[in-house]
């Protein structure tokens, strides 16, 4: 689904920045799925939570290391 920015109070020169951050958040989340991560249900912030917008966190790195048996 394509999102459009309409009727915003974001200055025009910052609209692209907001859209780029949203796009990056989606890409990071979907990349997590591509490498085998599921949605994260824990209390800590995570890129794998269903509500997007959080960058990659230490818990995400730990979960990848655990998934691929890479140790700490």
Secondary structure, DSSP 8 states (H G I E B T S, - for coil): ------S--S-HHHHHHHHHHHHHHHHHHHHHHHTT-----SSS--TTSSS------HHHHHHHHHHTT---
